[in-house]
Amino acid sequence: MVKINKDRINYREEEFGGLVVDTKTGKIFKLNKTGYKLFCALYNGSTVEDLINTLQNELKIDKDVLKTDIDHFIIELVNRGLISK
């Protein structure tokens, strides 16, 4: 289970995907469309399993590949202090 640090995050959709701002540090993170979609789903309470099932149905990608990609994405968000596990 991941926890978004909502007290220090602002985000908005852009043509390329979206921006996530860490209001504590002032750092801005640019996400592509898929990354922004994943971030928003996590922000709104989706689990990793929810994301895997949704994306597998939409994109027709192997479940193991999706899990690996999502896990790497989450690790990157954790490393940047945007979410915690």
TAPEKA-V106231 format. One record per residue. N is the residue number from 1. RES is the residue in one letter. PHI is phi in whole degrees, 0 to 359 (NA if undefined). PSI is psi in radians with two decimals (none if undefined). D_FIRST is the distance of its C-alpha to the first C-alpha in Angstrom with 2 decimals. Layout:
n->N res->RES phi->PHI psi->PSI d_first->D_FIRST
n->N res->RES phi->PHI psi->PSI d_first->D_FIRST
This chain:
n->1 res->M phi->NA psi->2.37 d_first->0.00
n->2 res->V phi->250 psi->2.70 d_first->3.79
n->3 res->K phi->233 psi->2.11 d_first->6.80
n->4 res->I phi->282 psi->2.35 d_first->10.07
n->5 res->N phi->279 psi->1.24 d_first->13.05
n->6 res->K phi->299 psi->-0.45 d_first->15.00
n->7 res->D phi->289 psi->-0.21 d_first->17.89
n->8 res->R phi->230 psi->0.29 d_first->18.89
n->9 res->I phi->239 psi->2.31 d_first->18.16
n->10 res->N phi->238 psi->2.61 d_first->20.70
n->11 res->Y phi->210 psi->2.74 d_first->20.73
n->12 res->R phi->205 psi->2.61 d_first->23.29
n->13 res->E phi->281 psi->2.51 d_first->24.21
n->14 res->E phi->227 psi->2.95 d_first->27.07
n->15 res->E phi->302 psi->-0.65 d_first->29.25
n->16 res->F phi->277 psi->-0.24 d_first->27.64
n->17 res->G phi->152 psi->-1.63 d_first->24.02
n->18 res->G phi->185 psi->2.94 d_first->22.91
n->19 res->L phi->243 psi->2.46 d_first->22.80
n->20 res->V phi->237 psi->2.22 d_first->20.12
n->21 res->V phi->247 psi->2.21 d_first->21.78
n->22 res->D phi->272 psi->1.82 d_first->20.60
n->23 res->T phi->291 psi->-0.31 d_first->23.01
n->24 res->K phi->285 psi->-0.72 d_first->22.95
n->25 res->T phi->257 psi->-0.30 d_first->24.27
n->26 res->G phi->81 psi->0.06 d_first->25.82
n->27 res->K phi->285 psi->2.48 d_first->24.35
n->28 res->I phi->245 psi->2.29 d_first->24.07
n->29 res->F phi->244 psi->2.23 d_first->21.95
n->30 res->K phi->263 psi->2.20 d_first->23.36
n->31 res->L phi->243 psi->2.47 d_first->21.24
n->32 res->N phi->287 psi->3.14 d_first->22.93
n->33 res->K phi->300 psi->-0.74 d_first->22.60
n->34 res->T phi->292 psi->-0.78 d_first->19.87
n->35 res->G phi->299 psi->-0.72 d_first->17.81
n->36 res->Y phi->294 psi->-0.71 d_first->18.46
n->37 res->K phi->298 psi->-0.77 d_first->17.54
n->38 res->L phi->297 psi->-0.79 d_first->14.11
n->39 res->F phi->301 psi->-0.82 d_first->13.68
n->40 res->C phi->298 psi->-0.70 d_first->14.97
n->41 res->A phi->297 psi->-0.77 d_first->12.80
n->42 res->L phi->296 psi->-0.73 d_first->9.57
n->43 res->Y phi->301 psi->-0.63 d_first->11.71
n->44 res->N phi->269 psi->0.20 d_first->12.61
n->45 res->G phi->99 psi->0.08 d_first->9.35
n->46 res->S phi->293 psi->2.56 d_first->9.20
n->47 res->T phi->269 psi->2.92 d_first->6.58
n->48 res->V phi->300 psi->-0.72 d_first->7.61
n->49 res->E phi->298 psi->-0.70 d_first->9.86
n->50 res->D phi->301 psi->-0.80 d_first->11.35
n->51 res->L phi->297 psi->-0.77 d_first->12.20
n->52 res->I phi->300 psi->-0.84 d_first->13.74
n->53 res->N phi->296 psi->-0.76 d_first->15.77
n->54 res->T phi->296 psi->-0.86 d_first->16.97
n->55 res->L phi->291 psi->-0.59 d_first->18.02
n->56 res->Q phi->297 psi->-0.72 d_first->19.55
n->57 res->N phi->292 psi->-0.68 d_first->21.70
n->58 res->E phi->285 psi->-0.78 d_first->22.68
n->59 res->L phi->257 psi->-0.20 d_first->23.36
n->60 res->K phi->57 psi->0.80 d_first->24.32
n->61 res->I phi->252 psi->2.58 d_first->22.58
n->62 res->D phi->305 psi->2.38 d_first->21.77
n->63 res->K phi->300 psi->-0.70 d_first->18.31
n->64 res->D phi->294 psi->-0.68 d_first->18.10
n->65 res->V phi->296 psi->-0.78 d_first->19.23
n->66 res->L phi->299 psi->-0.79 d_first->16.65
n->67 res->K phi->299 psi->-0.77 d_first->13.75
n->68 res->T phi->299 psi->-0.82 d_first->15.49
n->69 res->D phi->297 psi->-0.76 d_first->16.15
n->70 res->I phi->294 psi->-0.71 d_first->12.69
n->71 res->D phi->300 psi->-0.75 d_first->11.42
n->72 res->H phi->296 psi->-0.71 d_first->14.47
n->73 res->F phi->298 psi->-0.78 d_first->13.90
n->74 res->I phi->295 psi->-0.72 d_first->10.49
n->75 res->I phi->301 psi->-0.72 d_first->12.37
n->76 res->E phi->296 psi->-0.73 d_first->15.16
n->77 res->L phi->295 psi->-0.67 d_first->13.35
n->78 res->V phi->295 psi->-0.81 d_first->12.11
n->79 res->N phi->300 psi->-0.52 d_first->15.74
n->80 res->R phi->271 psi->-0.03 d_first->17.14
n->81 res->G phi->79 psi->0.24 d_first->15.36
n->82 res->L phi->277 psi->-0.49 d_first->14.03
n->83 res->I phi->222 psi->2.89 d_first->10.32
n->84 res->S phi->227 psi->2.75 d_first->8.75
n->85 res->K phi->256 psi->none d_first->6.05
